[in-house]
Amino acid sequence: MGVSRVGSWTSGLVVDRDAGWQQLRVAKASRRRSIAGRVVRLLVAGLRWLTVLVCGFAYHNPIPAALLALIGALLAFGLPWAALGAVLLAAAGVVAWFLLAPELFDRWVVSPGRRWWRRRRYAAAWADVMVAGRLVVTDRRRRELVPKVARIRQGRFADVLTVRLPNGITREAFAEHLDALAQAMRAREARIVPAPGRWAPGWLRNRAAAEFAPGVHKPGRVFVRLAFGDPLAHVIAGNQLADDGEDVDHSAVRVGRRDDGAEWRVSLLGTHVLLAGATGAGKGSVLWAILASMGPAIRAGTAQVVGLDPKGGMELGFGRELFRHLVTMDGPDAEDEAVAFLEGLAEEADRRAGMLAGRARTLSPSVELPFVLIIIDELASVTAFISDSKRRQRADAALGRLLTKGRAPGMCVVGALQDPRKDVVKWRDLFPTRIALRLVEAGQVDLVLGDGAHARGARCEAIATTTPGVGYVAEDGAAAITRVRAAYLTDEDIRRIAATYRPGPVDAGGGLRVVDSEPDHPPEAGDLAA
Ligand SMILES: Nc1ncnc2c1ncn2[C@@H]1O[C@H](COP(=O)(O)OP(=O)(O)OP(=O)(O)O)[C@@H](O)[C@H]1O
């Protein structure tokens, strides 16, 4: 507490830290106060600090505060034995609660305490971080101003601070100090995120002038997300993914968990998904989580899955029954097979686009015209690594056609990539949803997720090898990058899901026109495999 000099760059001014953590008020060094004045000032400041502390504690920790209040009241009424009894009873209750229901105990007692402690930490350390980072401007009244925390939205694992920037400090200048901020606040990471949406009634929203509608970034403000703890540290069991009943929402397929504790869902309708990760990063878990969640739709016939597994079926072969067609590229004609597979799919995309033209802009999956999920386990092997240049050109052309034409008529490519290089990532912009798991170098992050993703907090190179399945997701049209972890299915789970959800017979008109030299399922009535 008190007044402290912050350095020669402040031209001999003195920063008064009692003035609070949001704005540094400046007092002239030469200004003198009487001793009585100082004492009063100190008392007022102390009283204010105590009130904020007590009220803040009671507001954020209602259960411990109520217990303390009860004990205090018993003591005040001269009932020390009753107070001792209450203390012992409360202690026994707390221990029993902790042992019997640790999750609930954490949610109701420990988490509120942590949140309160974080608020205290922001208050205590904010001004110091701003000053240390020289995020200080002097206005014409010679007041020194630092970015001010205008609002704190708190969650269990992360807080979002709305920070108002004084004139003269840019978002970019502020962003340079995120690491220092994270360290000072004891956070796992600090990131700038888009402005949280504000709820407004529809009638009001529709009447507001669109050109003044709030955008992703608000001028003069930054939204800083500080993450604490890690809800992704533990393996997420994937055996419940397919328990959605018969209905699968293709626009929100469950894959795992986000680092704010919410479910991670991926839209497969009207998009393609690029999935990159170094070897052992957990690409398989993302693919299987998607397939498991799609299980009920596969069985019902509203979705069909085809796949290309250049590893000879090592990855996708486990759940072969789920696939209408799986190319494993293990014979002498592997490259031909892969090219024919892609050309068949591109033709199907053309056919569907023709059918939908003038009738609908996007497909609503049905048994008559099902959604088609195309899993390509190693995208590079069908583009960069086909040795024959003519075949490579054909594969490139077919993949390009499939990616550009397939989205609207319900064909979604999920392409996995182990080694993101410039020549492979030429396809990146055709994948509106991009997922990057652990990568070898920081430079690969932007290649996969898009320019600026690393700067926006996607630190894929820093993901520990001990947490496979953890990664970052970027989606076209969404400014935020989300940290996620895919659920994990054991080999046994995959076999069970494949047996449970294997596709039924295909109705006339509903099958795929994939070139299928050796179908995995014998052709059934109505199957249009050419
Ligand atoms: N989401 C996950 N949660 C927990 N463990 C996982 C997860 N995903 C993968 N693993 C573990 O990591 C190992 C490697 O995962 P996986 O084979 O999916 O990686 P990959 O990226 O497909 O690697 P490669 O490209 O070499 O095939 C798995 O055997 C599994 O034990």
The ligand as a MOL file (V3000), in Angstrom:
LIG
                    3D

  0  0  0     0  0            999 V3000
M  V30 BEGIN CTAB
M  V30 COUNTS 31 33 0 0 0
M  V30 BEGIN ATOM
M  V30 1 N -8.3460 -38.2910 -27.0230 0
M  V30 2 C -7.4640 -39.1000 -26.4540 0
M  V30 3 N -7.4440 -39.2230 -25.1190 0
M  V30 4 C -6.5480 -40.0380 -24.5390 0
M  V30 5 N -5.6110 -40.7570 -25.1840 0
M  V30 6 C -5.6030 -40.6900 -26.5050 0
M  V30 7 C -6.5190 -39.8530 -27.2080 0
M  V30 8 N -6.2570 -39.9630 -28.5210 0
M  V30 9 C -5.2250 -40.8170 -28.6260 0
M  V30 10 N -4.8310 -41.2570 -27.4320 0
M  V30 11 C -3.7100 -42.1690 -27.1500 0
M  V30 12 O -2.6230 -41.7650 -27.9840 0
M  V30 13 C -2.2240 -42.8300 -28.8420 0
M  V30 14 C -1.9640 -42.3040 -30.2540 0
M  V30 15 O -3.1870 -41.8530 -30.7790 0
M  V30 16 P -3.5490 -41.9500 -32.3240 0
M  V30 17 O -3.0880 -43.2420 -32.8960 0
M  V30 18 O -4.9690 -41.5920 -32.4610 0
M  V30 19 O -2.6470 -40.8060 -32.8900 0
M  V30 20 P -2.5260 -40.3570 -34.3750 0
M  V30 21 O -2.4550 -38.8880 -34.3780 0
M  V30 22 O -3.6000 -41.0030 -35.2010 0
M  V30 23 O -1.1120 -40.9470 -34.7560 0
M  V30 24 P -0.6230 -41.5080 -36.1620 0
M  V30 25 O -0.6730 -40.3760 -37.1330 0
M  V30 26 O 0.7560 -41.9810 -35.8770 0
M  V30 27 O -1.5930 -42.6290 -36.4900 0
M  V30 28 C -3.3690 -43.8460 -28.7990 0
M  V30 29 O -2.9180 -45.1430 -28.8500 0
M  V30 30 C -4.0290 -43.5950 -27.4940 0
M  V30 31 O -3.4600 -44.4050 -26.4910 0
M  V30 END ATOM
M  V30 BEGIN BOND
M  V30 1 1 1 2
M  V30 2 1 2 3
M  V30 3 2 2 7
M  V30 4 2 3 4
M  V30 5 1 4 5
M  V30 6 2 5 6
M  V30 7 1 6 7
M  V30 8 1 6 10
M  V30 9 1 7 8
M  V30 10 2 8 9
M  V30 11 1 9 10
M  V30 12 1 10 11
M  V30 13 1 11 12
M  V30 14 1 11 30
M  V30 15 1 12 13
M  V30 16 1 13 14
M  V30 17 1 13 28
M  V30 18 1 14 15
M  V30 19 1 15 16
M  V30 20 2 16 17
M  V30 21 1 16 18
M  V30 22 1 16 19
M  V30 23 1 19 20
M  V30 24 2 20 21
M  V30 25 1 20 22
M  V30 26 1 20 23
M  V30 27 1 23 24
M  V30 28 2 24 25
M  V30 29 1 24 26
M  V30 30 1 24 27
M  V30 31 1 28 29
M  V30 32 1 28 30
M  V30 33 1 30 31
M  V30 END BOND
M  V30 END CTAB
M  END
